[in-house]
Amino acid sequence: MKKAKIEALQTIGEQLFGLKGLEIKVQKERELGRPLTDDEQLQLLSGEIKKLREPRDPIIVEEKELARYLKEGWEFVSVLPSQKILIRK
């Protein structure tokens, strides 16, 4: 049953959010130095999907920070009168 839930979460995550469940699992296993249990894998995938579903409020950044945020997937919205930059996820 847990294996079926894991597969379902991987499919949902990939199709709806572009989430690479297997890559996330392997990365976490490397961090821990051991294989994940089914329960840990379910929790990890559920948590990652939840993060992606949460609305992201726009934030204001300095121009020198912009490149880093864009590399992380944020998108440019506008330059404010203060010359700071509004971005959103």
Secondary structure, DSSP 8 states (H G I E B T S, - for coil): -HHHHHHHHHHHHHHHH---HHHHHHHHHHHHTS---HHHHHHHHHHHHHHHHS----EEE-HHHHHHHHHTT-EEEEE-TTS-EEEE-
